Amino acid sequence: MDSYYKKSCDKEITMPAVAIAIQTFGDFLGFNPHLQILVSDGCFDKNGMFYLFPNDINAYRLEALFRHNVLKMLKTKGLVTDR
């Protein structure tokens, strides 16, 4: 995902700010595992300078990339299968 951020900010050495929490329940406390995610709308460089994303960032592509990378990581660790 950071490669998407680097290309969007047009800077090579940057880091997004992200907070992710795993939640395992939904309405009425039923089992519903999902993630709560807060993501910055730009990147920070090593000196703390913040670079704002352009207005035309594609959040749907970023979401698909995140999903792909998480599932790939889980599969590599043997935590999920193709099924």
C-alpha positions as CSV (number, residue, x, y, z in Angstrom):
1,M,0.0,0.0,0.0
2,D,2.8,2.4,0.7
3,S,3.8,2.2,-3.0
4,Y,0.3,3.6,-3.9
5,Y,0.9,6.4,-1.3
6,K,4.3,7.2,-2.7
7,K,3.0,7.5,-6.2
8,S,0.1,9.6,-5.1
9,C,2.3,12.0,-3.1
10,D,5.0,12.0,-5.8
11,K,7.6,11.5,-3.1
12,E,9.9,8.5,-2.7
13,I,10.5,8.5,1.1
14,T,7.1,8.9,2.7
15,M,4.9,7.0,5.2
16,P,1.1,7.2,5.6
17,A,-0.5,7.5,9.0
18,V,-2.8,4.6,9.6
19,A,-4.7,3.2,12.6
20,I,-6.3,-0.2,12.3
21,A,-8.5,-2.0,14.9
22,I,-9.9,-5.5,14.6
23,Q,-13.5,-5.8,15.6
24,T,-15.2,-9.2,16.0
25,F,-18.8,-8.2,16.7
26,G,-21.5,-6.3,14.9
27,D,-25.1,-5.4,15.7
28,F,-26.5,-7.2,18.7
29,L,-23.0,-8.5,19.5
30,G,-23.2,-11.2,16.8
31,F,-19.9,-12.5,15.4
32,N,-19.0,-10.2,12.5
33,P,-15.2,-9.9,12.1
34,H,-14.1,-6.7,10.3
35,L,-11.6,-3.9,10.5
36,Q,-12.1,-0.3,11.6
37,I,-9.5,1.8,9.6
38,L,-8.5,5.4,9.8
39,V,-6.1,6.6,7.1
40,S,-4.4,9.9,6.6
41,D,-5.2,11.9,3.4
42,G,-1.5,12.2,2.6
43,C,2.0,11.1,3.6
44,F,4.7,12.2,6.0
45,D,8.4,12.3,5.1
46,K,11.2,11.5,7.4
47,N,11.4,15.1,8.7
48,G,7.7,15.1,9.6
49,M,6.6,17.2,6.6
50,F,3.1,16.3,5.5
51,Y,2.2,16.0,1.8
52,L,-1.5,16.1,1.0
53,F,-2.9,13.8,-1.7
54,P,-4.4,15.2,-4.8
55,N,-8.2,15.4,-4.9
56,D,-8.5,12.7,-7.5
57,I,-7.2,9.8,-5.4
58,N,-9.1,6.6,-6.1
59,A,-10.2,5.2,-2.7
60,Y,-11.9,2.2,-4.4
61,R,-8.5,1.1,-6.0
62,L,-6.8,1.6,-2.6
63,E,-9.4,-0.5,-0.9
64,A,-9.0,-3.3,-3.4
65,L,-5.2,-3.2,-3.1
66,F,-5.4,-3.3,0.7
67,R,-7.8,-6.3,0.6
68,H,-5.6,-8.1,-1.9
69,N,-2.4,-7.6,0.2
70,V,-4.1,-8.6,3.5
71,L,-5.5,-11.8,2.0
72,K,-2.2,-12.6,0.4
73,M,-0.4,-12.2,3.7
74,L,-3.0,-14.4,5.5
75,K,-2.6,-17.0,2.8
76,T,1.2,-16.9,3.0
77,K,1.0,-17.5,6.8
78,G,-1.5,-20.4,6.3
79,L,-4.3,-18.6,8.1
80,V,-6.7,-18.8,5.1
81,T,-7.0,-21.0,2.0
82,D,-8.3,-20.4,-1.5
83,R,-11.6,-21.9,-0.5
